[in-house]
Amino acid sequence: MAPVTLHLRSETKPLEHRSALSPDAVRKLVDHGFKVNVERSPVRIFDDSDYEPFATLVDEGSWPRAPTDHIIIGLKELPEEDFPLQHTHIQFAHCFKGQGGWEKVLGRFPAGGGTLYDMEFLEDENRRRVAAFGYHAGFAGAALALQDWAWQIKHRNEGSLPGKKAYNTESDLVKEVKSDVVEAMAKNGGKAPQILVIGALGRCGRGAIDLCIAAGIPESKILRWDLAETSAKPGPYPEIRESDIFINCIYLAKPIPKFVTEDFLKEDPSKRKLSVVCDVSCDTTNPHNPIPFCNKPTYFDKPTIALPDFSDPPLSYITIDHLPSLLPREASEAFSNALLPSLFELSNASDAPVWQRARLLFEKKVATLPVGITQAKSS
C-alpha cells in the first residue's frame, strides 16, 4: 500500500504564525511511514529549514495542484474563493454551527468531491476533542484583556490598545502583562481588577486563570464560573456588570440565555464596573451568541472595539478568532502533539472511530445545504 501523503499548507490569515504540524510532529509522522510535503511559508513560526530533514519542501500555495489523493492539512479557513475542492482537508472551517456564510464554505467540498474533517469536531469516544488550542486561547485572551484594562487606566482618552505581534515565548508575554498590571494598579489606588471567567473548568478557562495568576492577580479577585453557576439562574448576570473584566471561555453548542447585553448594562450605570470583555469563544456570527454586542471580529493589529455609548469607565471588547497565534510556538507544539495519535490512524481512516465520526458529521452537514448550491458551484 502506498504511504499516506500529507500536504501542510502555509497559512494565509493575517498574523497567523501557527502551524498544524510542528517539525517534530512531521518527523514522527515520517517515522510512522507517512510522506509529508510542507509548503514554504514566510509567516510560520518554524523555519522552512526545520522541516527539511524529514519533509519535502514545496511552493507556498501549491496545495490546489497537489494530487487529489494527498490530504491537505492546515489550521485556519481557506481564502474565500469559489473553485470546488477536490481534496480531503483537515482544518478548522467554522461552517458546522450556522456561522455567517457557512453554506458557501461547506458547499465547495461536495461540489468538487472533496471531504472536510473539521478539527473542531475530531472527538474521542468520550466526545472530547482530541486536540484543541483552548488552553493557549484562554491564556492569550486573558493577557490581552489585562493589557486592555491597564491601557484604559494608564492612557485615559488616548485611543485604543495598540496592535500586538506574536511573542517568542510564553515568559515574554507574561513579563509584559505583569509589568502593565503593576503600573495600572499603581494608578488605580493599588486595586487589582475583579475578573469573571465563565467556562472556568474547561481548557480555555484554565488557560485564562493561569495567565491571570501568573500576571499577579490575587486568586480572590478571580471569579470562576461554569455550568453550575450559569444554570442556577437566567442571565443577564449582575456579576458580569460588577466585574472589571469578563472573559468568556464557553463552548457554544446550543441556544443559551444571554450573559450580558448593552441594555442590561445601561439599566443602572452606577452599578457598572465592566470595562473589558474578551470573548475567547468568539461566536460573533453565531445566532445564539450570548454576548450580542460582541458581533464583529477584532484583529491583532487592532485588538479592541470600543462601544460608543459607554464612558467612565469605557467599555471595549476583544474578539480575535486566532488568539493562540499570540504564542505560536508553544501553541503549535502542544496542538500537533495532541493530534498525532489520530493522524497516525489516517492510513486506515475508514476503520478509525475518530475519522469515522468526523466523516459522518461532514456528510450530515452537507445534507443540510440549500438545494442546488453544490450543483450551481460545479456547473
C-alpha positions as CSV (number, residue, x, y, z in Angstrom):
1,M,0.0,0.0,0.0
2,A,1.3,3.4,-0.9
3,P,2.1,5.7,2.0
4,V,-0.4,8.4,3.0
5,T,0.8,11.8,1.9
6,L,0.0,14.9,4.0
7,H,0.4,18.3,2.5
8,L,0.9,21.0,5.1
9,R,-0.5,24.4,3.9
10,S,1.1,27.8,4.5
11,E,-1.5,29.8,6.5
12,T,-2.9,32.8,4.7
13,K,-4.8,34.5,7.6
14,P,-3.1,37.8,8.5
15,L,-0.8,37.5,11.5
16,E,-1.3,33.7,11.7
17,H,2.0,32.2,12.7
18,R,0.9,28.8,14.0
19,S,1.3,25.5,12.2
20,A,-0.9,22.4,12.3
21,L,2.3,20.3,12.3
22,S,5.5,21.2,14.2
23,P,8.8,19.9,12.7
24,D,8.9,17.3,15.5
25,A,5.4,16.1,14.6
26,V,6.4,15.8,10.9
27,R,9.5,13.7,12.0
28,K,7.2,11.3,13.9
29,L,4.8,11.0,11.0
30,V,7.6,10.1,8.6
31,D,8.9,7.6,11.2
32,H,5.4,6.0,11.0
33,G,5.6,5.6,7.3
34,F,3.9,8.8,6.1
35,K,5.1,11.1,3.4
36,V,4.8,14.8,4.2
37,N,5.0,17.8,1.9
38,V,5.5,21.1,3.6
39,E,4.7,24.4,1.8
40,R,7.4,27.1,2.3
41,S,6.0,29.8,4.4
42,P,7.1,33.3,5.2
43,V,4.8,33.6,8.3
44,R,5.1,30.2,10.0
45,I,6.8,30.4,13.4
46,F,9.1,27.5,12.4
47,D,11.7,28.0,9.7
48,D,11.4,26.0,6.5
49,S,14.7,24.5,7.2
50,D,13.4,23.0,10.4
51,Y,11.3,20.7,8.3
52,E,13.8,19.9,5.6
53,P,15.4,16.9,7.2
54,F,12.1,15.0,7.2
55,A,9.8,16.5,4.6
56,T,9.7,17.6,1.0
57,L,9.5,21.4,0.7
58,V,7.1,22.6,-1.9
59,D,6.0,26.0,-3.1
60,E,3.8,28.2,-1.0
61,G,0.1,27.9,-2.0
62,S,0.7,24.9,-4.1
63,W,-1.9,22.7,-2.4
64,P,-4.7,23.1,-5.1
65,R,-2.3,21.5,-7.7
66,A,-1.4,18.5,-5.4
67,P,-2.5,15.0,-6.5
68,T,-6.1,14.5,-5.3
69,D,-5.1,11.6,-3.0
70,H,-2.9,13.9,-0.9
71,I,-4.5,15.1,2.3
72,I,-4.3,18.8,2.8
73,I,-3.8,19.9,6.4
74,G,-3.8,23.4,7.8
75,L,-5.3,25.4,10.6
76,K,-7.5,28.4,9.7
77,E,-10.1,28.6,7.0
78,L,-9.1,28.7,3.3
79,P,-9.2,32.0,1.4
80,E,-12.7,32.9,0.1
81,E,-12.7,31.5,-3.4
82,D,-15.3,29.7,-5.5
83,F,-13.5,26.8,-7.1
84,P,-14.6,23.3,-6.0
85,L,-12.4,21.5,-3.6
86,Q,-11.2,18.0,-4.7
87,H,-9.0,17.0,-1.8
88,T,-9.6,15.8,1.7
89,H,-8.9,18.7,4.0
90,I,-8.2,18.7,7.7
91,Q,-8.6,22.2,9.2
92,F,-10.8,24.5,11.3
93,A,-13.5,25.5,8.8
94,H,-16.0,27.3,11.0
95,C,-19.0,26.2,9.0
96,F,-20.7,23.5,11.0
97,K,-22.6,25.7,13.5
98,G,-24.6,28.0,11.2
99,Q,-21.9,30.7,11.1
100,G,-22.3,33.5,8.6
101,G,-21.6,32.3,5.1
102,W,-21.4,28.6,6.2
103,E,-23.1,27.3,3.1
104,K,-20.6,28.9,0.7
105,V,-17.7,27.4,2.7
106,L,-19.1,24.0,3.0
107,G,-20.6,23.8,-0.4
108,R,-17.2,23.9,-2.1
109,F,-16.4,20.4,-0.8
110,P,-19.3,18.3,-2.3
111,A,-19.0,20.5,-5.4
112,G,-15.5,19.1,-6.1
113,G,-15.9,15.7,-4.5
114,G,-13.7,16.7,-1.5
115,T,-14.1,15.9,2.2
116,L,-13.8,18.1,5.2
117,Y,-12.5,16.8,8.5
118,D,-13.1,19.7,10.8
119,M,-10.5,19.8,13.6
120,E,-13.1,21.3,15.9
121,F,-15.1,18.1,15.7
122,L,-12.3,15.4,15.9
123,E,-13.5,13.7,19.0
124,D,-12.6,10.6,21.0
125,E,-15.1,8.0,22.4
126,N,-16.0,10.3,25.3
127,R,-16.9,13.1,22.8
128,R,-13.9,15.1,23.9
129,R,-11.8,16.9,21.3
130,V,-8.6,15.0,20.5
131,A,-6.6,18.3,20.0
132,A,-7.5,21.8,20.8
133,F,-5.9,25.2,21.2
134,G,-8.3,26.1,24.0
135,Y,-5.6,26.5,26.8
136,H,-3.5,28.9,24.8
137,A,-6.6,30.7,23.5
138,G,-7.6,31.4,27.1
139,F,-4.1,32.3,28.1
140,A,-3.6,34.8,25.3
141,G,-7.2,36.2,25.6
142,A,-6.7,36.9,29.3
143,A,-3.3,38.5,28.6
144,L,-4.9,40.9,26.1
145,A,-7.9,41.6,28.4
146,L,-5.5,42.6,31.2
147,Q,-3.4,44.7,28.9
148,D,-6.6,46.5,27.7
149,W,-7.7,47.1,31.3
150,A,-4.3,48.5,32.1
151,W,-4.2,50.6,28.9
152,Q,-7.6,52.2,29.8
153,I,-6.3,53.2,33.2
154,K,-2.8,54.4,32.1
155,H,-3.9,56.2,28.9
156,R,-7.3,57.6,29.6
157,N,-8.8,59.3,26.5
158,E,-5.7,58.3,24.4
159,G,-7.3,55.9,22.0
160,S,-7.5,52.1,21.9
161,L,-5.0,49.4,22.9
162,P,-2.2,49.3,20.3
163,G,-1.7,46.4,18.0
164,K,0.1,43.3,19.1
165,K,2.6,40.9,17.5
166,A,3.4,37.3,18.3
167,Y,5.7,36.7,21.3
168,N,8.7,34.4,21.0
169,T,7.9,32.7,24.3
170,E,5.2,32.5,27.0
171,S,7.5,34.0,29.5
172,D,8.0,37.1,27.3
173,L,4.2,37.6,27.3
174,V,3.8,37.1,31.0
175,K,6.6,39.5,31.8
176,E,5.0,42.3,29.7
177,V,1.5,41.8,31.1
178,K,2.7,41.7,34.6
179,S,4.5,45.0,34.1
180,D,1.4,46.6,32.6
181,V,-0.8,45.4,35.5
182,V,1.6,46.7,38.2
183,E,1.8,50.1,36.5
184,A,-2.0,50.3,36.2
185,M,-2.6,49.2,39.8
186,A,-0.4,52.0,41.0
187,K,-2.7,54.4,39.2
188,N,-5.8,52.6,40.4
189,G,-5.1,53.1,44.1
190,G,-3.4,49.7,44.3
191,K,-6.5,47.8,43.4
192,A,-6.3,44.8,41.1
193,P,-9.2,44.2,38.6
194,Q,-12.1,41.9,39.5
195,I,-12.2,39.2,36.8
196,L,-15.0,36.9,36.0
197,V,-14.2,33.8,33.9
198,I,-17.2,31.8,32.5
199,G,-16.2,28.3,31.3
200,A,-13.6,28.2,34.0
201,L,-13.4,24.4,34.2
202,G,-12.5,23.8,30.6
203,R,-9.1,24.0,28.8
204,C,-9.8,27.6,27.7
205,G,-10.9,28.7,31.2
206,R,-7.9,27.1,32.8
207,G,-5.6,29.0,30.5
208,A,-7.2,32.3,31.3
209,I,-7.0,31.7,35.0
210,D,-3.3,30.6,34.8
211,L,-2.4,33.8,32.9
212,C,-4.2,36.0,35.5
213,I,-2.3,34.3,38.3
214,A,1.0,34.4,36.5
215,A,0.4,38.2,36.0
216,G,0.0,38.7,39.7
217,I,-3.8,38.9,40.1
218,P,-4.8,37.6,43.5
219,E,-6.9,34.5,43.4
220,S,-9.5,36.2,45.5
221,K,-10.1,38.6,42.5
222,I,-10.8,35.8,40.0
223,L,-14.4,34.6,40.0
224,R,-14.7,31.2,38.4
225,W,-18.0,30.2,36.8
226,D,-19.0,27.2,34.8
227,L,-22.3,25.4,34.1
228,A,-23.3,25.2,37.7
229,E,-23.3,28.9,38.1
230,T,-24.9,29.8,34.7
231,S,-27.6,27.1,35.1
232,A,-28.5,28.4,38.6
233,K,-30.3,31.5,37.3
234,P,-31.1,33.1,34.0
235,G,-28.9,35.9,32.5
236,P,-28.1,38.6,32.1
237,Y,-25.8,38.4,35.1
238,P,-25.2,41.3,37.5
239,E,-21.8,39.6,38.4
240,I,-20.6,40.5,34.9
241,R,-21.6,44.1,35.2
242,E,-19.9,44.3,38.6
243,S,-16.6,42.9,37.3
244,D,-13.8,44.9,35.7
245,I,-13.0,42.2,33.2
246,F,-15.3,39.5,31.8
247,I,-13.6,36.6,29.9
248,N,-16.0,34.2,28.0
249,C,-14.5,30.8,27.6
250,I,-17.5,28.6,27.0
251,Y,-18.1,26.2,24.1
252,L,-21.3,27.3,22.5
253,A,-23.2,24.2,21.2
254,K,-26.8,25.2,21.6
255,P,-29.0,28.3,22.4
256,I,-28.4,29.6,25.9
257,P,-29.6,32.7,27.8
258,K,-27.7,36.0,27.1
259,F,-24.8,36.5,29.5
260,V,-24.8,40.3,29.2
261,T,-26.4,42.9,26.8
262,E,-26.0,46.6,26.2
263,D,-29.5,47.3,27.5
264,F,-28.7,45.5,30.7
265,L,-25.5,47.5,31.3
266,K,-27.4,50.7,30.7
267,E,-30.2,49.9,33.1
268,D,-28.2,51.1,36.1
269,P,-25.0,52.8,35.0
270,S,-23.9,53.4,38.7
271,K,-23.5,49.6,39.1
272,R,-21.3,49.1,36.1
273,K,-17.6,48.4,36.7
274,L,-17.2,46.3,33.5
275,S,-14.7,47.9,31.1
276,V,-13.3,44.9,29.2
277,V,-14.9,41.9,27.6
278,C,-12.7,39.2,26.0
279,D,-14.9,36.8,24.1
280,V,-12.4,34.0,23.6
281,S,-15.2,31.8,22.3
282,C,-15.6,34.3,19.5
283,D,-19.0,33.3,18.2
284,T,-19.5,36.7,16.6
285,T,-21.7,35.4,13.7
286,N,-23.4,32.6,15.7
287,P,-27.2,33.3,16.0
288,H,-27.0,32.2,19.7
289,N,-24.1,34.5,20.7
290,P,-24.6,35.1,24.4
291,I,-22.8,38.5,24.2
292,P,-24.8,40.2,21.4
293,F,-22.7,43.3,21.3
294,C,-19.5,41.3,20.6
295,N,-20.7,40.9,17.0
296,K,-17.6,42.0,14.9
297,P,-14.2,40.4,14.7
298,T,-11.1,42.2,16.0
299,Y,-7.5,41.6,14.9
300,F,-4.1,41.6,16.4
301,D,-3.3,44.9,14.7
302,K,-6.4,46.4,16.2
303,P,-7.3,44.2,19.1
304,T,-10.3,46.0,20.6
305,I,-13.6,47.7,19.6
306,A,-14.9,50.4,21.9
307,L,-18.7,50.7,22.4
308,P,-19.6,54.3,21.8
309,D,-22.3,54.7,24.4
310,F,-20.1,53.9,27.4
311,S,-17.6,56.1,29.3
312,D,-16.3,56.4,32.8
313,P,-15.3,53.6,32.6
314,P,-15.1,53.0,28.8
315,L,-16.1,49.6,27.5
316,S,-14.3,47.6,24.8
317,Y,-14.3,44.1,23.6
318,I,-11.8,41.6,22.1
319,T,-13.0,39.0,19.5
320,I,-9.8,37.7,17.9
321,D,-10.5,34.3,16.5
322,H,-6.9,33.0,16.5
323,L,-5.7,34.1,19.9
324,P,-3.2,31.2,20.3
325,S,-1.2,32.8,17.5
326,L,0.0,35.3,20.1
327,L,2.1,32.3,21.3
328,P,2.6,30.4,18.1
329,R,5.5,28.1,19.0
330,E,4.1,26.7,22.3
331,A,0.5,26.5,20.9
332,S,1.6,24.7,17.7
333,E,3.8,22.2,19.5
334,A,1.1,21.3,22.1
335,F,-1.6,21.0,19.4
336,S,0.3,18.9,16.9
337,N,1.5,16.5,19.7
338,A,-2.1,16.0,20.8
339,L,-3.3,15.5,17.2
340,L,-0.6,13.0,16.3
341,P,-2.2,9.8,17.6
342,S,-5.3,10.5,15.4
343,L,-3.1,11.3,12.4
344,F,-1.3,8.0,12.7
345,E,-4.7,6.4,12.1
346,L,-5.3,8.1,8.7
347,S,-3.7,5.1,7.0
348,N,-6.8,3.2,8.0
349,A,-9.3,6.1,8.4
350,S,-12.4,4.1,7.3
351,D,-12.0,1.9,10.4
352,A,-10.7,4.6,12.8
353,P,-13.6,5.9,15.0
354,V,-12.3,9.5,15.3
355,W,-12.2,9.8,11.5
356,Q,-15.4,7.8,11.0
357,R,-17.3,10.2,13.3
358,A,-15.8,13.2,11.5
359,R,-16.8,11.9,8.1
360,L,-20.3,11.2,9.2
361,L,-20.7,14.7,10.6
362,F,-19.4,16.2,7.4
363,E,-22.0,14.2,5.4
364,K,-24.7,15.2,7.8
365,K,-23.9,18.9,7.4
366,V,-23.6,18.6,3.7
367,A,-27.2,17.2,3.7
368,T,-28.4,20.5,5.2
369,L,-27.0,22.6,2.4
370,P,-29.6,24.7,0.5
371,V,-30.9,22.8,-2.6
372,G,-28.9,23.4,-5.7
373,I,-25.9,25.0,-4.1
374,T,-23.3,22.4,-5.0
375,Q,-24.8,21.9,-8.4
376,A,-24.6,25.6,-9.0
377,K,-20.9,25.7,-8.0
378,S,-19.9,22.8,-10.1
379,S,-21.9,23.7,-13.2
